[in-house]
Every structure is written in C-alpha cells, then in structure tokens.
Amino acid sequence: MIEHERDAEDLDAEVADLEKAAEKVQEDIDDTKSDWESKKGDESVPGAAPDEDLGRDTFGDQEDVGG
C-alpha cells in the first residue's frame, strides 16, 4: 500500500472517531437539557427558577438606575 493511501485510511479512521465523539457529546447535551428543563419545573430544586422569576425576590421591581 502506498503511503498516501495509509494516510488517507488513518484520516478516515480519525474522522470516524471524531464523529462518534461528537455524537456522544450531543447526547450528553440533549440529556442535560432535558434534565434541566425537568428541574426548572420543580420548585424544590435550588437555582432552577424560571428565568422570569430571577432577581424579583432580591430586587423587586426596582428600576435600574445605572452608574
């Protein structure tokens, strides 16, 4: 086998490995998103309040005066 053919095979194998790793990362992302969405609906999970509720207890409806 010619050297450039071996190099091409090595690159193909590396691409396959990277695709497999990318699929695993995407699965992890999807699982994490799903888990987070379920926790946002559970008031017993600290820090998982819906975005619209963040800061209201601490700051109320005060206007930002900037600085």
SULBELMO-V518837 format. One record per backbone hydrogen bond with DSSP energy under -1.0 kcal/mol. CO is the residue of the C=O (numbers start at 1). NH is the residue of the N-H. If there is no record, write none. Layout:
[[CO	NH] [CO	NH]]
//
This chain:
[[2	6] [3	7] [4	8] [5	9] [6	10] [7	11] [8	12] [9	13] [10	14] [11	15] [12	16] [13	17] [14	18] [15	19] [16	20] [17	21] [18	22] [19	23] [20	24] [21	25] [22	26] [23	27] [24	28] [25	29] [26	30] [27	31] [28	32] [29	33] [30	34] [31	35] [32	36] [33	37] [34	38] [35	39] [36	40] [39	42] [42	45] [45	48] [50	53] [51	54] [53	56] [55	59] [56	60] [59	62]]
//
